């Protein structure tokens, strides 16, 4: 194994450990409890985001962000422009919405576009 491959493998292992450390896991839950919790989270997208992305969703969402998240997730074939100010987390909220729709199996293909200069 080459030195660069060895270093890449070490970086990958560290990355995996960081993810495992940052992800809450309740090992005492039964399969039925996990399934029930998953179904609950899928019906409550804000809580789903906070549960699966605690390192990104560190702060409470603003009311307009919560409304947008719920509105977009509730409509599978929805096109919406989030014309919020720069510092209001458009990209982060969009990432959460896309992750929710794809990881819950509601969307299989995603095209994310932007009109940046």
PyMOL commands that set and color helices and strands:
alter all, ss='L'
color gray80, all
select helices_A, chain A and resi 3-22+31-43+45-52+63-74+90-103
alter helices_A, ss='H'
color red, helices_A
deselect
rebuild
show_as cartoon
